Amino acid sequence: IGMASPMLQEIFAGKLIGLPDVSFTQLDAGQKTAIASIAAGFAGLISLFNIGGRFFWASLSDRIGRKATYFTFFALGIVLYALAPT
């Protein structure tokens, strides 16, 4: 999570503000500020889903058991990794 914002800024650069052909080094200070704000918001969103997932999976584990929860992680992992390219 700590590296999400810098990675987003450098990888997507101008695409985040509607300038798809502009790289990170070609941006001016105002554009970099706008991109930093967007990337910080995205990192905040990741953090919210992280904490929400912790509560969800802990509660589910209490209900269905630890082994069933780990199996669910495993099965969902296979499906989600297979769907990632699409």
C-alpha positions in Angstrom: 0.0 0.0 0.0 2.9 2.3 0.8 4.2 2.1 -2.8 0.8 2.3 -4.5 0.8 6.1 -5.0 4.4 6.4 -6.4 3.9 3.4 -8.7 0.6 4.8 -10.0 2.2 8.2 -10.6 5.2 6.9 -12.5 3.5 4.1 -14.4 0.4 5.9 -15.6 1.7 9.5 -15.5 -0.3 11.7 -18.0 -3.0 9.0 -18.5 -4.4 9.9 -15.1 -5.1 13.5 -16.3 -6.1 12.8 -19.9 -2.7 13.2 -21.4 -1.9 9.6 -22.5 1.3 10.5 -24.5 3.0 12.4 -21.7 5.5 10.6 -19.6 6.2 11.4 -15.9 9.4 13.3 -16.6 7.6 15.6 -19.1 4.9 16.8 -16.6 5.1 20.2 -15.1 4.7 20.9 -11.3 0.9 21.5 -11.5 0.3 18.3 -13.5 2.4 16.3 -11.0 0.3 17.8 -8.1 -2.9 16.7 -9.8 -1.5 13.2 -10.4 -0.3 13.0 -6.8 -3.8 13.8 -5.6 -5.3 11.1 -7.8 -2.8 8.6 -6.7 -3.2 9.4 -3.0 -7.0 8.9 -3.4 -6.4 5.5 -5.0 -4.0 4.5 -2.2 -6.7 5.6 0.3 -9.2 3.5 -1.5 -6.9 0.5 -1.3 -6.5 1.0 2.4 -10.2 1.1 3.0 -10.7 -2.1 1.1 -7.8 -3.6 3.1 -9.3 -2.9 6.4 -12.8 -3.9 5.2 -11.4 -7.2 4.0 -9.8 -7.9 7.3 -13.1 -7.5 9.1 -15.0 -9.5 6.5 -12.6 -12.4 6.4 -12.2 -12.6 10.2 -16.0 -12.6 10.6 -16.4 -15.3 7.9 -13.7 -17.4 9.5 -15.6 -17.2 12.8 -18.7 -18.5 11.0 -17.4 -21.2 8.6 -14.1 -22.1 10.3 -10.5 -21.5 9.6 -10.0 -24.4 7.1 -13.0 -23.4 5.0 -11.8 -19.8 5.0 -8.4 -20.9 3.7 -10.0 -23.1 1.1 -12.1 -20.1 0.0 -8.9 -18.0 -0.2 -7.3 -20.7 -2.4 -10.3 -21.1 -4.7 -10.9 -17.4 -5.1 -7.2 -16.8 -5.7 -7.2 -19.3 -8.6 -10.3 -17.7 -10.2 -9.2 -14.1 -9.7 -5.6 -14.7 -11.0 -7.1 -16.5 -14.0 -9.4 -13.5 -14.7 -6.7 -10.9 -14.2 -5.6 -10.8 -17.9 -9.2 -10.1 -19.0 
